Amino acid sequence: GSRSTADFAIEFRTIAAGSGWNDEALMVCFQGGLSEPLQDELATREPAVDLESLIAMTICLDNRLRERRVARRKNSQSQVPVSRTVSPVHSPVSRASLSPEQLHDSPEDMQLGRSRLSRNERERRMKERRCLYCALGKRLPPPSYRRAVMGKIRAPPTNAVLAVPATLSWEGHQHQVQAMIDSGAAGDFLDLSLAKELGIPTQLLPHPQAVTALDGRPLEPGRVTEATQSLHLTIHQHQQEETFYLIDSPEYPVILGHPWLRRHNPRIDWSAGTILSWSPSCHLTCLLQSPSAPSSESQESVDLSRVPSSYHQFKAVFSKSRATSLPPHRPYDCAIDLLPGSCPPRGRIFSLSPPERTAMDAYIKEFLAAGIIRASTSPAGAGFFFEGKKDGGLRPCVDYRGLNKITVRNRYPLPLMTTAFELLQRASIFTKLDLRNAYHLVRIRQGDEWKPSIPPQATMSIWLFGLTNAPAVFQALINDVLRDMLNKFVFVYLDDILIFSRSLEEIEGHTGVPWDHLLGLVLGLEPLALPFPVPTAEAR
């Protein structure tokens, strides 16, 4: 059509953000929506490497083609030769001898260099719906058509814009705002007047920035010269540090643009105007637990008597309440995909002694309070019983053998012990980290909770003990968390983490790094089972 590529790109980005397609598919769709001349021009260029470079190249080509069309029109107008006035050649019958009716009905002479029609003559021809050129049979289109063609294009209503509630925090202050998510914006912006009103700290940019639309037109008078200092931005339970450019935007005081969308890659329901989920990296760095977790943790006294003082700064990783609280749904959730045509079986009911029934009631109350289980009417059910511990306690066990037989296997590999021996050849100092309630840190995928039910009817939210895919799922999670240091100075086998170094000074520097990563994922360490730097490591 006649739209510019810049306008088409804005609409395309908006639709593409909610499609979930990869760049290759989006590039094919974008190129198919271009005009034939643009597609011909693109065919003479090197293929773009991604969607953004394709859009930028297409906008530049479209702008250049439009400039050439304007230049050609100007050149053609300037090259039209000036016509000489030729005296009219009249028929033998003089026009002066004709009556007004005959004069109006007769064809007019086609004279070169003739000036415009007089106002009265033009109004007469339009009133009689005659051709303005020859005054004869061709009639003008009805006025209603002209009014339809000249209709105005209105901007979308305000409620069509995606805006989410957000909180800005700085130096002990907070302010609630509506943040607009705009995939066409080239940066993150804050209204200048709002920043001055709230006293938000700002800073001068070393190099003023020009704010332009996608077609190159300036959006701001002059250049952007200021930006905020780092502000804390909270959207629901998603938190981050963000710096905003300051512009005049009173209608939308906070604008989160394309760079923000690329960094956090949220899954957005554009029709409902809501954020459905966040990227895997956000689950490690930006997302928080439920608000109740910090308060319980702050009241909890953590026993650090076995922990050296140099590690007390990581007190939160030893928190029992943090390790046993219900984690959020993440990409690492344990999926229970069943073989085609199968259904979870109904397991046998085991006879429990009075002490075992008391223990079972206590477990159910504790797990219901923690959110690990919830009431259910699932037709499935696995057998539940207890095994004695060495200390005389009771260990709960669930018989998932029937469910495991019909579950599609997760083939994620577990590390080989021979790999560990090769890595540890030159190491002389070791620290072992033992995760507390490790399998409680992974939830069962949403929608699959009914499959591993136990009697009395309760569905599991995070109980992975005994499930066939639990080791593979947990190994994938812990490998991803510690990927930067894995097999360099860290070896991981399920919930056992071994940090190895050649000297005491080196391992003290190494030990703090994985703990920071564990904090980001809300993993908890067991302080009583934590051998700090020792010269030997025990294999088990």
C-alpha positions in Angstrom: 0.0 0.0 0.0 0.9 3.7 0.4 2.1 3.3 4.0 5.7 3.9 4.9 7.8 1.0 6.0 8.4 2.7 9.3 4.6 2.6 10.1 4.4 -1.0 8.9 7.4 -1.9 11.1 5.7 -0.5 14.2 2.6 -2.5 13.7 4.6 -5.6 12.8 6.7 -5.4 16.0 3.5 -5.0 18.1 2.0 -8.2 16.6 5.3 -10.1 16.6 5.9 -9.5 20.3 2.9 -11.7 21.1 3.5 -14.4 18.5 6.3 -16.3 20.1 7.9 -16.9 16.7 11.6 -16.9 16.1 13.5 -14.3 14.1 13.7 -16.5 10.9 9.9 -16.9 10.7 9.3 -13.2 11.5 11.8 -12.1 8.8 9.9 -14.2 6.2 6.5 -12.7 7.3 7.9 -9.1 7.4 9.5 -9.4 3.9 6.3 -10.9 2.5 4.3 -7.8 3.6 6.6 -5.3 1.7 5.7 -3.8 -1.7 7.2 -5.3 -4.9 9.7 -2.5 -5.5 11.0 -2.9 -2.0 11.3 -6.6 -2.3 13.2 -6.1 -5.6 15.6 -3.7 -3.9 16.2 -6.2 -1.0 17.0 -8.9 -3.5 20.0 -6.9 -4.6 21.4 -6.6 -1.1 23.2 -9.0 1.2 20.6 -11.0 3.3 20.0 -9.5 6.8 21.3 -11.5 9.8 18.3 -10.8 12.0 14.9 -9.1 12.1 16.2 -5.8 13.5 18.8 -5.4 10.7 16.2 -6.3 8.1 13.8 -3.7 9.4 16.5 -1.0 9.5 17.7 -1.8 6.0 14.1 -1.8 4.6 13.3 1.6 6.3 16.4 3.1 4.7 15.6 1.7 1.3 12.0 2.9 1.5 13.0 6.4 2.5 15.4 6.6 -0.4 12.9 5.4 -2.9 10.4 8.0 -1.7 13.0 10.7 -2.0 13.7 9.6 -5.6 10.0 9.7 -6.5 9.7 13.3 -5.2 12.9 14.3 -7.1 11.6 12.8 -10.3 8.3 14.7 -10.0 10.1 18.0 -9.5 12.4 17.3 -12.5 9.5 16.4 -14.8 7.6 19.6 -13.8 10.6 21.8 -14.4 11.2 20.3 -17.9 7.7 20.9 -19.4 8.1 23.4 -22.3 6.2 26.7 -22.1 3.5 26.7 -24.7 2.9 29.6 -27.0 -0.6 31.0 -27.2 -2.3 30.1 -30.4 -5.2 32.2 -31.6 -8.4 30.3 -31.5 -9.8 29.0 -34.8 -13.5 29.5 -34.9 -16.1 27.9 -37.1 -17.9 30.0 -39.7 -20.7 30.5 -37.2 -19.6 33.1 -34.7 -19.9 32.1 -31.0 -21.3 35.6 -30.3 -24.3 34.8 -32.4 -25.2 31.7 -30.3 -27.8 31.8 -27.6 -26.6 31.2 -24.0 -28.3 27.7 -24.0 -26.5 26.8 -27.3 -23.2 28.2 -25.9 -23.5 26.1 -22.8 -24.4 22.9 -24.7 -21.7 23.3 -27.4 -18.2 22.0 -26.9 -15.6 24.5 -25.9 -12.5 25.1 -27.9 -9.4 23.3 -26.6 -6.9 26.2 -26.5 -3.2 25.9 -25.7 -2.2 28.2 -22.9 -5.8 28.8 -21.8 -6.1 30.3 -18.3 -8.2 28.9 -15.5 -12.0 28.9 -15.6 -13.7 31.9 -14.1 -15.3 31.4 -10.7 -18.8 31.7 -12.1 -18.1 29.3 -14.9 -16.5 26.8 -12.5 -19.5 27.0 -10.2 -21.9 26.5 -13.1 -20.2 23.4 -14.3 -20.0 21.9 -10.9 -23.7 22.7 -10.2 -24.7 21.0 -13.5 -22.3 18.2 -12.7 -20.4 18.7 -16.0 -16.8 18.0 -16.8 -14.6 20.9 -15.8 -12.5 20.5 -18.9 -14.9 20.0 -21.8 -18.2 21.0 -20.1 -20.0 18.0 -21.6 -21.2 14.5 -20.5 -18.6 13.3 -18.0 -20.1 14.0 -14.6 -18.3 14.5 -11.3 -18.6 11.8 -8.6 -21.2 12.4 -5.9 -20.0 14.6 -3.0 -20.4 11.8 -0.5 -17.5 9.9 -2.2 -15.2 12.9 -1.7 -16.1 13.2 2.0 -15.3 9.5 2.5 -11.9 9.9 0.8 -11.1 12.9 3.0 -11.9 11.1 6.3 -9.4 11.5 9.1 -7.3 8.7 10.6 -7.6 8.9 14.4 -5.1 7.7 16.9 -5.9 4.5 18.9 -7.8 5.0 22.2 -5.8 5.2 25.4 -7.1 1.9 26.6 -5.5 0.2 23.5 -2.0 1.0 24.9 -0.4 -1.7 27.0 0.3 -0.1 30.4 1.2 -2.0 33.6 1.3 -0.8 37.2 4.9 -0.2 38.4 6.7 1.2 41.4 9.8 3.5 41.2 12.1 3.4 44.2 15.1 5.6 45.0 16.8 6.8 48.2 14.0 5.6 50.5 11.2 7.1 48.3 8.6 5.3 46.3 6.1 6.3 43.6 3.4 4.3 41.8 3.1 4.9 38.1 1.6 3.3 34.9 4.5 2.1 32.7 3.7 1.9 29.0 5.3 -1.0 27.1 6.2 0.3 23.6 8.0 -2.1 21.3 8.6 0.8 18.9 10.5 2.9 21.4 14.3 2.9 21.1 14.9 3.4 24.8 13.5 3.7 28.3 12.0 7.1 29.1 10.7 9.1 32.1 8.7 12.3 32.0 11.0 15.3 32.8 8.3 17.2 34.8 7.5 14.1 36.9 11.2 13.7 37.7 11.5 17.3 38.8 8.3 17.1 40.8 9.4 14.0 42.7 13.0 15.1 43.2 14.4 12.0 41.3 18.2 12.3 41.1 19.3 13.0 37.6 22.6 13.2 35.7 23.8 14.9 32.6 24.6 12.7 29.6 28.2 12.9 28.4 26.9 13.1 24.8 23.3 14.5 24.2 21.1 12.0 22.4 18.7 12.7 19.6 15.3 11.1 19.9 13.8 10.2 16.5 10.9 8.1 15.2 11.6 5.0 13.1 11.5 7.1 9.9 14.1 9.5 11.2 11.8 12.4 12.2 12.8 14.1 15.4 10.4 13.5 18.3 11.8 16.0 20.8 12.8 19.7 20.2 16.5 19.6 20.5 18.3 16.7 22.1 18.0 14.7 25.3 20.6 15.9 27.7 19.6 14.3 31.0 18.9 10.8 32.4 18.0 9.5 35.8 20.4 7.8 38.1 19.8 4.1 38.6 16.2 3.6 39.9 14.6 0.5 41.3 11.7 -0.6 39.1 9.2 -3.1 40.4 6.5 -4.7 38.2 4.5 -7.2 40.3 7.3 -9.4 41.7 9.8 -8.5 39.0 12.5 -6.1 40.2 15.4 -4.5 38.4 17.7 -1.4 38.3 16.9 0.9 35.4 18.1 4.2 34.0 15.6 6.4 32.1 16.2 9.2 29.6 14.2 12.3 30.5 11.8 13.6 27.9 8.5 15.5 27.9 5.8 12.8 28.1 3.1 13.8 30.6 0.5 11.3 29.2 2.8 8.3 29.6 5.3 9.2 32.4 7.2 5.9 32.1 7.9 4.2 28.7 9.6 0.8 28.5 11.0 0.4 25.0 12.5 -2.2 22.8 15.8 -2.6 24.7 13.8 -3.4 27.9 11.8 -6.0 26.0 14.9 -7.6 24.6 16.6 -7.8 28.0 13.7 -9.3 29.9 11.8 -10.9 27.0 8.4 -11.1 28.8 5.6 -13.2 27.3 2.7 -10.7 26.8 -1.0 -11.2 26.1 -1.5 -8.1 24.0 -5.2 -8.5 23.7 -5.7 -8.7 27.5 -2.9 -6.2 28.2 -1.1 -8.4 30.7 2.4 -9.9 31.2 2.0 -13.7 31.4 5.6 -14.8 32.1 9.2 -13.7 32.1 12.4 -15.0 30.5 14.5 -17.8 32.2 17.2 -15.3 33.1 14.6 -13.1 34.9 13.8 -16.2 37.1 17.4 -16.2 38.3 17.9 -12.5 38.8 14.8 -10.4 38.8 11.9 -12.4 40.2 11.1 -12.5 43.9 9.3 -15.0 46.1 6.0 -14.2 47.6 6.0 -11.2 50.0 5.6 -13.4 53.1 9.0 -15.0 52.7 11.2 -12.1 53.8 9.2 -11.5 57.0 9.5 -15.1 58.1 13.2 -15.1 57.3 13.9 -11.9 59.2 12.3 -13.4 62.3 14.3 -16.7 61.9 17.5 -17.1 63.9 20.0 -19.0 61.7 22.6 -21.1 63.5 26.0 -20.0 62.2 28.1 -21.5 65.0 29.7 -24.0 62.5 30.2 -21.3 59.8 33.4 -19.2 59.7 32.8 -15.4 60.2 34.1 -14.6 56.7 31.0 -16.4 55.3 28.4 -14.7 57.6 27.6 -12.2 54.8 25.8 -15.1 53.0 23.6 -15.8 56.0 20.5 -16.0 53.8 21.6 -19.2 52.1 21.5 -21.0 55.5 17.8 -20.0 56.1 15.6 -23.0 56.7 12.4 -21.1 56.0 13.7 -19.9 52.7 14.7 -23.4 51.6 11.4 -24.9 52.6 9.1 -22.1 51.1 7.2 -22.8 47.9 9.2 -21.6 44.9 7.6 -19.9 41.9 6.9 -21.6 38.6 10.0 -21.5 36.5 11.3 -23.0 33.2 12.9 -25.7 35.4 9.6 -27.2 36.5 9.4 -31.0 36.4 7.2 -32.1 33.6 5.3 -35.4 33.8 4.5 -36.3 30.2 2.7 -39.6 29.9 3.0 -42.2 27.1 0.2 -42.0 24.6 -3.0 -43.7 25.7 -1.8 -44.2 29.3 -3.3 -42.9 32.6 -1.7 -42.7 36.1 -2.6 -45.9 38.0 -4.2 -46.1 41.4 -1.6 -47.4 43.9 -2.2 -49.7 46.9 -3.1 -48.3 50.3 -0.5 -49.3 53.0 -1.5 -50.1 56.5 -0.1 -47.6 59.0 0.6 -48.0 62.7 -0.7 -45.4 65.2 2.7 -43.7 65.3 2.8 -43.7 61.5 -0.7 -42.2 61.2 0.3 -39.5 63.7 3.4 -38.8 61.6 1.4 -38.7 58.4 -1.1 -36.2 59.9 1.8 -34.0 60.9 3.4 -34.2 57.5 0.1 -33.3 55.8 -0.4 -30.3 58.0 3.1 -29.1 57.5 3.0 -29.6 53.7 -0.4 -28.0 53.4 0.8 -24.9 55.3 4.0 -24.7 53.1 2.0 -25.2 49.9 3.8 -28.4 49.0 0.5 -30.3 48.7 -3.1 -29.3 48.4 -6.5 -31.1 48.5 -7.5 -32.9 45.3 -10.1 -35.2 43.7 -7.6 -36.7 41.3 -8.4 -40.3 40.2 -4.7 -41.1 40.4 -2.9 -42.1 43.6 0.4 -43.6 44.7 1.0 -45.7 47.8 2.3 -43.8 50.8 4.2 -45.4 53.7 7.1 -44.8 56.1 10.6 -46.2 56.6 12.6 -46.0 59.8 15.7 -43.7 60.0 18.9 -44.5 61.8 18.0 -41.9 64.5 14.6 -43.6 65.2 12.6 -41.2 63.1 10.3 -41.9 60.2 11.0 -41.2 56.6 8.0 -40.7 54.3 8.1 -42.7 51.1 5.8 -42.7 48.0 5.5 -45.6 45.6 5.7 -44.0 42.2 6.7 -47.2 40.3 3.4 -47.4 38.4 3.6 -43.7 37.4 7.2 -44.0 36.4 6.5 -46.9 34.0 4.3 -44.7 31.8 6.3 -41.4 32.1 8.3 -40.2 29.1 11.9 -40.2 30.2 14.0 -37.0 30.5 17.4 -37.9 29.0 19.4 -35.1 30.6 22.8 -36.7 31.5 24.2 -36.9 35.0 27.9 -36.3 35.4 30.4 -39.1 35.5 32.6 -39.7 38.5 35.6 -40.2 36.3 35.2 -36.6 35.2 35.4 -35.5 38.8 38.6 -37.4 39.4 40.2 -35.8 36.4 39.2 -32.3 37.6 40.5 -32.8 41.1 44.0 -34.1 40.2 45.8 -30.8 41.0 43.4 -29.6 43.7 44.4 -29.7 47.4 41.7 -27.7 49.2 38.0 -28.5 49.1 34.7 -27.1 50.2 31.5 -29.2 50.0 28.1 -27.5 49.9 25.1 -29.7 50.8 21.7 -28.3 49.7 18.8 -28.4 52.2 15.6 -30.0 50.9 17.1 -29.9 47.4 14.1 -31.4 45.6 11.8 -29.0 47.3 13.4 -26.3 45.2 11.7 -27.5 42.0 8.0 -27.4 41.3 6.0 -29.8 39.3 4.9 -28.3 36.0 1.6 -26.4 36.2 -1.2 -28.7 35.1 0.7 -31.9 36.0 0.2 -31.7 39.8 -2.7 -34.2 39.8 -0.6 -37.0 38.4 1.6 -37.7 41.4 -1.3 -37.7 44.0 -1.1 -39.6 47.3 -3.9 -40.7 49.6 -5.6 -39.0 51.3 -6.3 -37.1 48.1 -3.6 -34.5 47.9 -1.8 -33.2 44.8 1.9 -32.5 44.9 3.3 -29.0 44.0 7.0 -29.7 44.6 7.3 -33.3 45.8 9.8 -34.9 43.4 11.1 -37.7 45.6 10.7 -41.0 43.7 9.7 -39.5 40.3 11.8 -41.0 37.5 12.7 -37.6 36.0 13.6 -35.8 39.2 17.4 -36.4 39.1 17.6 -35.1 35.5 15.4 -32.1 36.1 17.4 -31.1 39.2 20.8 -31.6 37.5 19.7 -29.4 34.6 18.6 -26.7 37.1 21.8 -26.7 39.2 24.0 -26.9 36.0 22.3 -23.8 34.6 22.7 -21.9 37.8 26.4 -22.7 38.1 27.2 -22.8 34.4 29.9 -20.1 34.5 32.1 -21.9 37.0 31.1 -25.6 36.3 34.1 -27.8 35.8 36.5 -24.9 36.4 36.5 -24.9 40.2 33.0 -26.4 40.9 31.8 -30.0 40.4 28.1 -30.8 40.9 26.4 -34.1 41.3 22.7 -33.5 42.0 22.5 -31.7 45.4 26.2 -32.1 46.3 28.4 -29.2 45.3 32.2 -29.5 45.5 34.4 -26.4 45.3 38.1 -27.3 44.7 41.2 -25.1 44.6 45.0 -25.4 44.8 45.3 -23.1 47.9 43.3 -21.8 50.8 43.4 -18.2 49.5 42.1 -19.3 46.1 39.2 -21.3 47.5 38.0 -18.4 49.7 37.6 -16.3 46.6 35.9 -19.1 44.8 33.4 -20.0 47.6 31.5 -16.8 47.6 30.8 -16.9 43.9 28.4 -19.9 43.8 26.7 -18.8 46.9 25.7 -15.6 45.2 24.2 -17.7 42.4 22.4 -19.9 44.9 20.9 -16.8 46.5 19.5 -15.8 43.2 17.7 -19.1 42.8 16.6 -19.3 46.5 18.6 -22.4 47.3 19.4 -23.2 50.9 22.6 -24.7 52.4 22.7 -27.0 55.4 25.2 -25.4 57.9 25.6 -28.6 59.9 26.6 -30.7 56.9 29.0 -28.1 55.4 32.7 -29.0 55.7 34.6 -25.7 55.1 38.0 -25.8 53.4 39.6 -29.1 54.2 42.6 -30.9 52.5 40.6 -34.1 51.7 37.2 -34.8 50.1 35.1 -37.9 50.6 33.5 -39.7 47.7 30.2 -41.4 48.2 
